[in-house]
Amino acid sequence: MRRGTRAVAGAALWVLVAGLAATGCSGGADGTGAGVVRASWGDPQNPLEPANTNEVQGGKVLDMIFRGLKQYDPRTGAAEDMLAEKIDSPDQQNFTITVKGGWTFSNGEKVTARSFVDAWNYAALIDNKQKNASFFQDVEGYDRVHPAGGTASAKTLSGLVVKDDRTFTVRLRTKFSTWPDTLGYAAYAPLPRAFFTDHAGWLKRPVGNGPYMIDSYTRGSQMKLSRWDGYPGEDKAKNSGVELRVYTDNNTAYTDLQAGNLDLVDDIPSTQLKNVKNDLGDRYINQPAGIIQTVVFPMYDPTWNKPGMEKVRRGISMAINRAQITDQIYQKTRTPASDWTSPVLGDKGGYKEGLCGDACTYNPDEAKRLIQEGGGLPGGHVTITSNVDTGSHRVWMDAVCNSINNALGQDRACTVNPVGTFADFRNQVSGLRMTGMFRSGWQMDYPLAQNFLQPLYYTDASSNYGKFSNPQFDKLIDDANAESDTGKAVATFQDAEKILADQMPAVPLWYQNGSAGYTANLSGVELNPFSVPVYERIQVK
């Protein structure tokens, strides 16, 4: 989830719901031992449509208000059945899915096979402009509902067929052995009829089938969610609700945490990493997560895509002293990246240390040589762009540019281009308005190497904002997806990564740990492998 991403005019539909007051009162216990959790947050870029949200802040909410066919274990990340009673396939291309009975949306409507099929057809149809549409590209008929150019020749995916109230079939365009494991991602969530019959009304107050309901949202202030007592799942909320408070500076959030005005922060400022253990003791969480930070080149800009520029891109990568930055700034809560996935996946999941090769090793002399051979920096200068309202991004961007400047022996070979808000930054990125390098943090949607590669680097994929395109890379991804032997699939994904190492459309920087801090007012706080708090397990004392 993540996730990298989006922008639509519908954002204006998020309006103040009557009765919401941005108060600073405590979330404390409500007499039942299940009070409200007050947590830091950032505004999502778009309204919370499951197939149009692939950035972290919106994803946090979708994970609270929706449940899909699969759910990822909060500790291991393993894909487990949630609404799927069973998923059968004789050949890894044709699947029969049986939906569990007894599930409803919070408005009382039954969750049926059609709830999934209608949602997936809506997501895939090019007319609906859903950012996660490409997650359905493996379903037969996608090329007709979402053609590369022109108008859709069909409104629904031919590979989706409802058989009865609880059964539907899926035919993929090729074999995809691990496809069922992707179905815990929010883009595959079911949708109630209200989403289609009163879309504007649903966007104002989304209705899902998860353990929480959205009560109200004021952009720039907060979102209030309450526990849905009618939720039929086993993972019922152990608190009465969550109040997500918007912060544009994680230092302010950390200060509020220390003052007791906030219960939970899941983004510890880099400036506080030296102090956090003394401040919070065992209420500080620092653990590996399926997150990688990169900087991406805008390959849609001819400046970055002309012959020889792959040497310049590789040279820039070699000018970055990852070990020094992760040690001095991040106190080893980051690990220098040597590939484009995450160590959390392990060998069986597709991670292999060192696939980036020498291109991810700090070597100033070689960096200068490659950049000169490739024709030099465009205009003699590069920039790094990111939002600076969350994530301490200004600190690491300055450090990366300083490293490049020192390596090349030029004071202003690299400069930082800060953008004030995450939403503005994402709008610029998704609008393909970048002329230099830009930040792309990727938080896995599901624990497969495919998720780190296909959405980001496959031609026209949902989060391929640099617009990298390589036919051989695409073929290797397709081949890996179709491979029934896990070991062979992993090896093929790694072959695809070798193309990234050669072309360097994005520079791997570091793997990121999940970090969080909380007050003594809470218990049961944990982060899942995606670095997101498991909100439903938190208890308020």
N, C-alpha and C positions, 0 to 999 in steps of 0.2 A: 504494500500500500503505500500506500503510497505513494511511499509513492511519490513521484515527482510532481502537481498539474492543473487548471482550466478557466475559461471565460465565456459567459453568455449574458445576453441582455436580461435573462431571467433573474439575475442576482438581485434586481430591484424588488423582486417579489418577497424577499425576506423582510418582513416588516414587524414592527412592534405589536405583540399580542397583548390585548387589554389585560391589565392587572400586573404586568411585569414591572418590578421596581428594582433598580440596580443598587441594592442595599449592601452594607458591609457586615450584616449581622452574622453571628456564628452559625455554622451548620450543625452543631452539636446534636446530641441524642434527642429523639422525639418521644422518649418514654418507653419505647419498645426495644431500645438498644440498637436501633437501625436508623441513625440520623442521616443527614445529607453530607456528602463528600464535596468539599470545595476544592476544585482543582484548576491549575493554570491551563491555558488553552490559547489558540490563535484562530481568528476568523477563517473559515474555509473560503476558497476562491469562488465557488459556485454554490447554488442551491444543492441540496443533498440527494440528488438522483443517484442511485447505486451505479449506473453505467456512465455517469458523467463526473464522478468523483474519483480522482486517483492521487490526491495529495493527503498528507498525514493527518491534518487537523480534521478535515471532513471525514476521513476514514475512521477516526476514533469514534465519531458519532454513529456512523453506519454500523460499526461493529457492536454498538450498544442496542440499536433499535431493530436490527435484522438478524435472522438466522437463516442459513442456507442449507443445501443438501449435505454439505460437509462442514465440520468445524475443526480448527487446528488446536491441538492440545496446548494449554497455556504453558506447560513446562517443556514438552518435548518437540512441539511443532508438528507432530504426526497428524495426518488428515484422518479424521474419524467421522463416522456417519452421524448426522444430526437429523435433518428432515428426511434423509434417504433411508428408507427401510432396507432397500438393496439396490445395487447397480450391477446388472449382469451384462456380459458381453461374450459372444462366442469367438470373436476375431479381433478385438481391440479397435474396431472401427464402427461397429453397430452396437449401441448400448440401449438396454431397457431399464428405465428408472422407475422404481416404485416409491411413492411418497408416503410417509407415515400418516396415519389417520389421527384425528384429535387435535390437530394444530389449527389455530386461527390467527388472524391479524388482531391487533388491539382494538379494532372497531367491531369485532365479532365475526367478520367474514371468514369463511373456511379457506385454508391454504390448500390448493388442489394442484394437480398437474398443470392445469391451464394457468395458474398463477405464475408458474415458472416459464412456460412456453410463451405466454403473452409478453412477459418481461424481457425475455431473451430476443424475441422478434423486434420489440421496440428498440432495444439496445443496438441491434445490428443494422436497422434500417437507416440508410444514409440521410434521409429527410430529417431525422431527429437529432442529428449532429451530436451524438454521444461520444465522448472522448475515449471511452473504453470499448468502442464498437469492435475493434480488432481482436478482442478476446474471444469473439465468436467467429473468427475467420476460418477456424478449423471445421465448422459445421457446414455440411453440404448446402449449397445455395447462397452462400455469403457473397459470391461474386455477382449475383443478380440483385440482391437487396442493397449491396454496398459496392457498386462498381468503382474501379479506379478513376473513371471519369464519366461524366454524363449522368443520366437519370436512371433510377432503379427500374428494372424490368419486372420485379416482383416485390411484394410487400411483406412476405413472410419467408422464413428459411425452409426450404424444401426438406431439409434434414431433420426437422422437428415435427413430430406427429403425436397428438393427444389420443391415447387409446381408451381411457376411461378417466373417472374422477381422480384416481390416484396413480395412473400410469401414463408415461409418455416415452417415446423412443427418440433416439438421437443417432443420426448417421453422420459421421465425419468424412471429410474429403479424402483423408488418408488415415492409416493406422496411427494411433496416439496412445501408447500404452499407459502413460501416467495421467491421462486426461481427467479421470475422476478425482484425482488429488487436487486439481485446480479449483474444484467447485466450492471450496470454502471462501473464495474471494468474493467481496461484496458485489462485484459486477454481476454475479450469477444469482443474486437474491431474488425471491419472489416478490410480486407487487400486487396490491389489492386493486379492485376495479376502480376505486376512486382516483387512482393515479391516472387513469385513462379518461374517465368521465368528467372529472373536475381537476384537471392537471394544475391549474393555477392555485386552486384551493389546497391541493395536496402539497405543493411546494411551500406554501405558507406554514403548513404544519404537517410534516411527513408522518404517515402512519406505517408502521412496520409490524414485525412479528417477533421481535426480540424482547429481552427482559426489561427494557426501559421504553418510556414514551416521552416524546418531546412536548413540554408544556408551553415554552415560549423561547423566543430568541430576539435579542436586540444586537444588531451588528455593531461591533466595536465595544460591546459591553459584556454580555454574557448569554449563555444558553442554560435553561433549566430543564432537567429531565427527571421524571419520577418513576419509581418502580411500578411495573405493570403486574398487579397481583394475580391477574388471570393468565400469566405466562405459563404454558404447559411444559416447558423444558426443565431438565434437571438442574441447570445452572441458573437458578433463580437468584435475583439480587439480594445480597445480605445487608444492604443499606436501603434507606427509603428514597434515595435519589442522588443525582450528581448535579452540581452547579459548576459549569465550565466558565471560568472567568477569563476574559480576553486580556492578554498582556502583549505589549509591543516591545517590551524589554525584559528579558529573563532575569536580569539583575533585580528589577523591581519585584518580580514574582518571588525571588529567593528572599528578599528582605521581608516581604509580607508573610512568607512561610515562617521565618524566624520570629516575627512579631505575633504569630498566632492568628493572623488575618486570612490565612490560607492553609489548607490541610495537606495538599499534595502538589509537588512540582516535578514534572518529568523531563526537565531540561535544565540541568545544573549549569550555571554560567561557567565558562572556562576560567574566569577570574576568581572563582570561589573554590576551584578544585583543590587548592592547597589547604583550604580551611574546612571543607565540608565534613571530613571525618571527625574533626574536633567539634564541629557545630552540631552534628546530628548523630554521631555514634553509629549504632546498628540500625538507625532509621535512614541510612544512606544506602542505596542500591547501585551497584556497578557490576554489570554482567555482559558477556558477549551477546551481540544481537545481529540479526540478518540485515545489516545496513552497510552500505558502501557510499563514500563520498567521492565524486568525480568532478572534473571540469570538462565541459563539452565544447567542441568547436562547431560553429554554424556552417555545416557543409553545404547549405543552400546558398551561401555567399561565395561567388566565384573566386574571391580572394583566397579562401581557405581550401578550395577544391581543385586548384590548378595543378598540373604535373609538378612533382618535386616537393609539394607542400607537406607530404607525409613525413619527409625528413625534418622539416621545421617543427611539425607537431611532436615528433619523437624527441627532438632536441629540447623543446620546452619541457617535456616530461622529465628528461634527464637533468634539467636545471633545478628541479625541486628537491630540496633536502627533506624528505618525508620523516626520516628518523628524528632529526632535530626538532621539527615542528611538533610531532606527536609527543615527544619527550618533554620539551620545555613549555609548550602551551597547554597541552592536554594531559599532562601528568600521567602518561601511558594509559589513558582511557580510550585512546585510539591506537591502532596498529597499522604501520605502513602497508599499503596494499601492493600485492604482487600479481593480482589478476583482477577480473571484472565481476567476481561473484562474492562469496563470503565464506570464511572458515566455519561458520555455523553449520553449513551444509555437510561438512565432512567429506571424506573420500567418496562414499557411496552416493552422496547428493550431487557430486560434480565439482567440488572444490579441489584445486591442485595448486599448491604453492609454487610461485615462480613462473607462471605462464606468461606474464608480461615480459619476462627476460630482462635484458640490460636496459630496456627503455624505462623501467621503473626503478633503476638504480642511479643514485646521485653521482653524476660524472660531469663536472663543469667543462672540462676540455673537450670531451666528446659532444656535449651539448652545443658548444660554440661551433664546432666543426660541422655538425649536421645542419644547424641553422644556416650557416654560410653556404653549404652545398645546395640547400633547398631554395636559395634565393633571398634569404634574410627574413626578418620579421616584417609583416605587411606594414608598409609605411614606417618601418623602423621601430615599431611600438605595438604592444599588445595590452589589452585590458581584461580584467576579471569582473564580471557583474554578478551580484547577488542582492537579495533583500538583506537588510541589517536589523530588522525588528525582532528576530528570533535567532536562536542558535549560535550566538557569539560569532557570526559569520565575518564581521569586519576584522576581527582579530586574526583569524587564519588567512583571510585574503591578503592582509598586509604582510603576513609572514611569507606566503607563497610568492608574492611579488618581490619582496626583499630578497628571497632566495634566488629568483630568476635574475634580478638586477645584479646581485653579487656574482653569480655564476658567469654572466655575460660581461661583467665589468662596465655596466651602464647604469646611471642613476635612475633613469626613467624608461627603461626598456619595457617595464610592466607597471601599470597603475591600476588602482581599484576604482570601480564604477558602482558606488552604493545606490541601492534602490530602497526607498523608505519603508514599503510594506510588502509582505509576502504576496498579497493579491495583485498588486501592481507588477511585481516582478514576474509572477506566473503569467499575467496577461501579456507581457512583453515577450516572454519565452514562447508561449503557445501561439502568439501572433507572428512568430518568426521574424522578430525585429532586432535580433542580436547581430552585432558586427564583430564581436570578439568572444573570448571564452566566457562561459557562464556556468554557475554552480548547478549541479544536478545530484542531489542526494537521493539514493534509492533504498527504500525500505521494502523488503520482500513482501509479496502478496501471498505466496505459498512457498514452502521450503524445497524448491527445485531449481537447479542451475538454469533451466529453461526460462524461469521467471526473471533472472538477472540479465538474460541475453536477448530473448525475443522481443519483449515490449520496448526495449531501449534501442536496439540496433538493427532489427529486421526492417526491411523496406516498408515505409508508411505505417509502422506499428504505433500503438497508442501513445507511447511516451518517447518516441524517437524524435525529439525536438531539434536535434542537430541535422536531421534528414540524411543521415548516413545511409548509403545503399550499396550493397555488394551482392551480386547474384550468387557467388560461391558461398558466402556466409549464409544467405537465405536457404540455399540447398542443404547445407550441413545441418541447419536447425530443423528443416523438414525431415531430413533423414534420421536425426536423433529422436525426434518425436515419434516417428514410425517404428523405431527399433524396439522389439519386445525384450531383448536381452539388456538388462540394466547396465551391465558393465560396458557393453558396446555403445549404448546410448550416451553414457557419460564420456567415453573417449571421443565420440563425435562432437559433443558439445565443446569439449576442450580443443578439438581441431578448429572449431569456429572461433574460439577465443584467440587462437594463433593469428587469425586474420585481423582481429582487432589490434593485436600487438604489432603487426606489420603496418597497419593503416593509421592507428591511433586516432580514431574519431572522438575519443574521450580519454582523458588522462585519469587513471585510478590514483586517488590520493591516499585514503586510509579507510580501514574498516572501523566502524564506530560501535562502541559499547552502548548499551542502554543504561541510562542513569536516572535516578529519581531520589527525591527526599520527601519525607513526610513528618508530621507532628505526632506527638504522643497521643493525640486524639484518635488516631487510627490504628487498626491492626489488620492483619491479613493482606498487607500490600505486597504485590509482586508484579513484575514485568513479564510479559510473554516474550517469545523469541523474536517478535517483531518490534520490541522495545516499547510496547503500549501497555499502560496499566490495565490489569484485569479488574476493571471497575466493579463488576458484579460480586467479586469475592471480598471487597473491602468492607470492613465493619467500623462503625463509628462508636466510640466508647461513651 
